[in-house]
Each structure stands twice: as C-alpha cells, then as structure tokens.
C-alpha cells in the first residue's frame, strides 16, 4: 500500500534555500542515465515523441477546477505526492525536466515550481534549450511508453512561502512587487491586480531554443519595469502556469526566492466580486 507523509514546514525551507535547480546541457544530459526524465509538455506532444524513458507530467493532468469554481488549481499536495510516487519518484530523486517553452505555456517552469513547493530535496535539472536543443544536437526521440520504476513514498515538506493567496496579496499591499505575465492586449489591459507591472512570460526566454534568461538579463528586465529583484516579487498569470515559468527563471538566476501566485487572476476574481 502506498504511504504518504506530510511534514511540517521548516524555517530553512521557508527561505527556499533547500531546492536545488540548475541548467543541464544536452551533452551532459545524455551521459546522466541516473536522472528521471519528466516531460512537461501536453501529453499529446509527449506521445508524438519524447526523450527516451521520459515520463509525462503536464500541468493539464495535475490541475482542476476547485470546489469554489476557480480553474487551473494544482492538485492537493497528498495527491501530487501519490502521482510522483507512482512514477518511481521520491523526494530525493534526481530529476531532469524539459519542455519547449511554448506548447505548455511554460509548463516546465510550473513543474519546477511545483517540486520546490512540495519541498523536493534531490537535485532538479532543467534541460537547457528544451526538446529543441535535444533535437538540434541529433539526440534520439522515442514514442515508447516507459514503465516507471517501482512505486516509492514521496515525503512532502510543503514550502508555503513559494505560494500565496489573494488575501495574502491584499494584506501585504505594496510590500510585494506584483508581475503580471499574461498577454498584454487580451488579458492585461482588460484588468489586472492593483499595482502590478506587466512582463509577458515570453520575455523570460530568448533565442530559437527559448533558453531562460541568465541572471544579468533577468535583473535588467526586471529593473526596466521598476522591479527590485532583491525585494519580494510575486509572479502571476491566469492560473500559475506562465508565472511558474517566470518563477523558474528567477530561481535559476540565484535571486532571493520569489512567489508564484498559483491561483492567479482566476482566484483573484473569485475572491473579489
């Protein structure tokens, strides 16, 4: 029988210091047979071709409308722990995440944030350049459905400091810098959170391979919009996906821990009728 354990949040985890996230180039990834590969693209894209032995873990399969009618809510931690455990993953597993910076709205960032929020203790790598770089290097793809390793137990150490609620934002006021990562004309202009600045999520990557900005580029991008990268930053979108990508780039840059408002404008609207 699968067993789950949710542990209390520790002070160290609250600072976001225990999560290990770094880039990994294709040549190194090819040599790392120890890494469990997770494909964050939509399952239909994974079925058409993926890194050999990669498992599908798309936000579309692990989010749903909550009892209050708020869309795109991430599954509860216990359910996510069960899903990861069924993939043969425990909290110490070494993981390789990848996407394409496109089809999943930055789902690889959402997955990185999800693991950090759950308190993942093992190293997590992002395939630099995603599946585009993998293919450009001539590395193989597969359509075979890999069988996960034996089911494990995933112990959650929930890092609540990496998420927030609409009420948290209202209570903090201007203490938190809000960054809206949605589309400008169709989403930002019709309405956004008070005091927020706009930075479309696609500004957080560059080039044909859609590689995340480096630390210097990210600091420049944020400061151009009046955001101090060393003060608390909250990224948001509609439901935490695109903002999760921005959070990931922030994390890769080594800046002080940011927050992904997972509920996004869906939660904000529901709580502020």
C-alpha positions in Angstrom: 0.0 0.0 0.0 1.3 3.5 -0.9 2.1 5.6 2.1 2.4 9.4 2.2 3.9 11.6 4.8 3.4 15.4 5.1 6.0 17.0 7.3 5.7 20.5 8.8 7.4 23.4 7.1 10.8 24.2 8.5 12.4 27.6 8.8 15.1 26.7 6.3 12.5 25.6 3.7 10.6 28.8 4.2 13.6 30.7 2.8 13.5 28.5 -0.3 17.2 27.5 0.3 16.9 23.7 0.0 15.6 23.5 -3.6 18.4 22.6 -6.0 17.6 23.8 -9.6 20.2 24.2 -12.3 20.5 24.0 -16.1 21.9 21.0 -17.8 23.2 21.0 -21.4 22.3 18.2 -23.8 25.7 16.6 -23.9 25.7 16.2 -20.1 22.1 15.1 -20.0 22.9 12.3 -22.5 25.5 11.0 -20.1 23.3 11.1 -17.0 21.4 7.8 -17.0 20.6 8.3 -13.3 18.2 11.2 -13.9 14.5 10.5 -14.1 13.2 12.5 -17.1 9.9 14.4 -16.9 8.3 15.9 -20.0 6.2 18.9 -19.1 4.6 19.4 -22.5 1.0 18.4 -23.1 0.6 14.6 -23.1 -0.3 14.6 -26.8 3.1 16.1 -27.6 4.8 13.6 -25.4 3.0 10.8 -27.3 4.3 12.1 -30.6 7.9 11.9 -29.5 9.9 12.4 -26.3 13.3 11.9 -24.7 13.9 8.1 -24.3 12.4 6.9 -21.0 10.8 10.2 -20.3 7.5 10.2 -18.3 4.7 12.7 -19.0 4.0 15.2 -16.2 1.9 18.1 -17.7 0.1 20.7 -15.7 -3.0 19.8 -17.7 -3.1 16.4 -16.0 -2.5 17.7 -12.4 -4.8 20.7 -12.1 -8.5 21.1 -11.9 -11.4 23.4 -11.0 -11.7 23.6 -7.2 -14.9 23.5 -5.2 -15.2 27.3 -5.4 -15.2 27.2 -9.2 -11.6 28.5 -9.5 -10.0 26.9 -12.6 -6.5 25.5 -13.0 -5.9 24.8 -9.4 -3.0 22.5 -8.7 -3.8 19.1 -7.0 -3.5 18.9 -3.2 0.0 18.0 -2.0 -1.0 14.5 -0.9 -2.4 13.7 -4.4 0.7 15.1 -6.1 2.9 13.1 -3.8 1.0 9.9 -4.8 1.4 10.8 -8.5 5.1 11.3 -8.2 5.5 8.2 -6.1 3.7 6.2 -8.8 6.3 7.5 -11.3 9.0 5.9 -9.1 10.0 9.3 -7.6 10.6 10.2 -4.0 11.7 13.5 -2.5 15.4 12.6 -3.0 15.2 11.6 -6.7 17.4 13.4 -9.2 15.2 14.7 -12.0 15.6 16.2 -15.4 12.7 18.5 -16.5 12.1 19.7 -20.0 9.5 21.3 -22.3 9.6 23.5 -25.3 8.8 27.0 -23.8 5.7 27.0 -26.0 3.1 24.3 -26.2 2.5 24.0 -22.4 2.7 27.8 -21.7 6.0 27.2 -19.9 4.9 24.0 -18.1 8.5 23.1 -17.3 8.6 26.2 -15.1 5.3 25.2 -13.4 6.8 21.8 -12.8 9.9 23.2 -11.3 7.9 25.5 -9.0 5.6 22.5 -8.0 8.6 20.5 -6.9 10.0 23.4 -4.9 6.7 24.0 -3.3 6.4 20.3 -2.3 9.9 20.6 -0.8 11.8 18.3 -3.1 15.2 17.5 -1.6 17.0 15.9 -4.6 18.7 17.8 -7.4 16.5 19.1 -10.2 17.9 19.9 -13.6 16.3 21.9 -16.5 17.3 20.7 -20.0 18.8 23.9 -21.3 17.1 24.7 -24.6 14.4 22.1 -24.1 13.5 19.5 -26.6 14.5 21.9 -29.4 18.2 21.8 -28.3 17.9 18.0 -27.9 16.8 17.5 -31.4 19.2 20.1 -32.8 22.0 18.0 -31.3 20.8 15.0 -33.1 19.9 13.2 -29.9 17.2 10.5 -30.2 13.5 10.7 -29.5 11.2 7.9 -28.7 7.5 7.1 -28.8 7.8 4.1 -26.4 5.9 4.4 -23.2 8.5 3.9 -20.4 7.5 1.8 -17.4 8.1 3.8 -14.2 10.4 2.3 -11.5 8.7 0.7 -8.6 6.4 2.9 -6.6 8.0 4.8 -3.9 7.0 7.0 -1.0 7.2 10.8 -1.5 7.5 12.8 1.7 6.2 16.3 1.3 7.8 19.2 3.2 5.5 21.9 2.0 7.2 25.2 1.3 4.3 27.6 1.8 6.5 30.6 1.2 6.6 29.9 -2.5 2.8 30.3 -3.0 0.3 32.8 -1.8 -3.4 33.6 -1.8 -5.5 36.5 -3.0 -6.0 37.5 0.6 -2.2 37.4 1.3 -1.7 39.9 -1.6 -4.3 42.2 -0.3 -2.9 42.1 3.2 0.7 42.7 2.0 -0.2 45.7 -0.1 2.9 47.4 -1.7 5.3 45.2 0.3 5.1 42.7 -2.6 6.0 43.6 -6.1 3.5 42.1 -8.5 4.4 41.0 -12.0 1.7 40.1 -14.4 3.0 37.6 -17.1 -0.2 37.4 -19.2 -0.8 38.7 -22.7 -0.9 42.5 -22.9 -3.9 43.3 -25.1 -6.3 40.4 -24.4 -5.6 40.0 -20.6 -3.6 42.8 -19.0 -5.5 45.8 -20.5 -9.0 44.5 -19.6 -7.9 44.2 -16.0 -5.0 43.3 -13.7 -4.1 43.2 -10.0 -3.7 46.7 -8.5 -0.2 47.9 -8.5 1.1 45.2 -10.8 3.5 45.8 -13.7 3.4 43.8 -17.0 6.0 41.4 -18.3 4.8 38.9 -20.8 6.1 35.4 -19.9 7.8 35.1 -23.3 10.2 37.9 -22.3 11.8 35.4 -19.8 13.4 33.4 -22.5 15.4 34.1 -25.7 16.5 32.5 -29.0 15.1 29.8 -31.2 15.6 27.2 -28.4 13.8 29.5 -25.9 16.5 29.3 -23.3 15.8 31.1 -20.0 17.4 34.5 -19.5 20.6 34.5 -17.5 20.9 36.3 -14.2 22.2 39.6 -15.7 19.5 39.6 -18.3 16.8 38.9 -15.8 17.9 41.7 -13.5 18.0 44.1 -16.4 14.5 43.0 -17.5 13.0 43.5 -14.0 14.7 46.8 -13.3 13.5 48.2 -16.6 10.0 47.8 -15.2 10.8 49.3 -11.8 11.1 45.9 -10.1 13.9 45.5 -7.5 15.0 41.8 -7.9 16.3 41.8 -4.4 12.9 42.6 -2.8 9.9 40.3 -2.7 8.5 39.5 -6.1 5.2 37.8 -6.9 4.6 36.5 -10.4 1.1 35.7 -11.5 -1.0 34.8 -14.6 -4.4 33.2 -15.0 -3.6 30.0 -13.1 0.1 29.8 -12.2 1.5 28.2 -15.3 3.1 31.1 -17.2 4.0 32.7 -13.9 5.5 29.4 -12.9 7.9 29.8 -15.8 8.9 33.3 -14.7 9.4 31.9 -11.2 11.7 29.3 -12.6 13.9 31.8 -14.4 14.0 33.9 -11.2 15.1 30.8 -9.3 17.8 29.8 -11.9 19.2 33.4 -11.6 20.0 32.8 -8.0 17.9 35.8 -6.8 16.1 35.8 -3.5 13.2 33.4 -3.5 10.1 34.7 -5.4 6.5 33.7 -5.1 4.2 32.1 -7.7 0.6 33.2 -7.1 -0.7 29.8 -8.3 -4.4 30.8 -8.1 -3.8 33.8 -10.4 -6.5 36.0 -11.7 -9.0 33.2 -11.6 -8.7 33.1 -7.8 -8.4 36.9 -7.6 -11.7 37.4 -9.5 -13.5 34.7 -7.4 -12.4 36.4 -4.1 -13.1 40.0 -5.2 -16.6 40.0 -6.7 
